[in-house]
């Protein structure tokens, strides 16, 4: 039976402990300031990135990993005897899935499958981790892909941004466009739905927004068990820890993750973003 390795992109920002535990390779997205190009999570780390972003005169842009980069990961793993499962950020938010598919075509005859998570950050992370756990136990490529798709269907990704400015500027705003012009002094609660960023509610203060974020997460769980909980933040570690503690008390998860919003995602959401990615009912 062939072994299975997982290739992901850096926007998930899985904690290093998982990358060390499982056969997971990370293709870095690019963060581009005029005259400078950084590999997300390699050449630039979150704290450094958000400090620079808050003080920047010019805003960065992002680009997905190139097909050549993906191809190199595929070939390395195939050469080590692995089948390859690629699990990536939504194609409606990034061109990463397209790069992955192009790279697959460059390696004819190889056993490579691609999963579009239709979400981002740790919303993609839970399907990745479930597939990686299965692979470590000897599951086939087809089984790992089915597991990732099942986990995807049980995962919700919710977040609050300080401002819609970054999403608007980067063109990732989706249906939240209708909040533009009315969001002054409000904190928008957003959700990744069917691969796009969509608006849920506007709440007047950050405290109320985070309380409501937990409420919505509980609604998405809908009483299903077990619960897997991730809290993510863009340079707001203390607020994220408090959010994790409060959400844990409400949802009683079997596993929790606290992680950064990657620079490539933070380019579009901005500093201060806080999010919850919750998977419920996966067994």
C-alpha positions, 0 to 999 in steps of 0.5 A: 500500500502506498503512503500518503503525504499532504501538501498545503499552502501557507495560508492555513498556518498550522502550528509547527507541532503538527507539521513535525508530527505528520508528513505535511509540506507547506507551499508558501504564498508570496507577500509582495511589497514594492521592490520586495517579495517574501515567502509567507511564514519563511522570509516573514513571520506574523509579528514582523509582518503586522508591525510593518503593515500597521506602519506601511505607506504602501500596502502589500499584495499577495500571490499564490505559490507558483505551479513550479513550486507545487511541482517541486513539492510533488516530485520530492514526495513522489520520489520518496514513495508517497502518493500526494494529497493537496488540500488548499485555500478556496479557489474563490479567494486565491489562485492556489488550487489552479497552481496545484492543478497545473503542477499536477498536469506537469507530473503525468502518471503520478498519484496526486489528488486535489481538495479545494477546502472552500475556506481559509486559515484553520477552516482548511486546517481541520480537513488537513489534520483529519486527512493527515491523521488518517494517512499516518494510520495507513489510509489510501489516497482515495480514503484521505481525500474522502476524509478531507471532504467530509471534514470540510462539510463539517467546518465553519470559519467565522471572523471579526475584522477591525475594518473592512478596508483591507478586504475591500482593497484586496478584492476579497470582500464578497457579499460584505461589500454592502457593509461598506459605508455603513460599517463606521463604528461597527465591527463586522462579523463575517463567514466564509460560505461556499468559498467566499467571504460573506457578511453575517452581522454588524455589532457596535463594539469589539466586546459584543462582536466577540461575544456574538462570534461565540454565539454563532460558532455555537449555532454552527456546532448545533449540538453535534459532537465531537467539537474541534476548535481553532482560534486565530488572530492577526497580532492580537494574542491576548484577545485570542487567548481570551476568545479561546478560553471563552469558546472552550467553556461554551463548546467543550472541544476535544482538541483546540488550536491557537494560531496566527492569521498568516501574513498572506491572509492578513494582507487582506483582513488587516491587523486585529482580526480574530477568528474561530474555525470549528469542526463538529460531528466529525468521527 
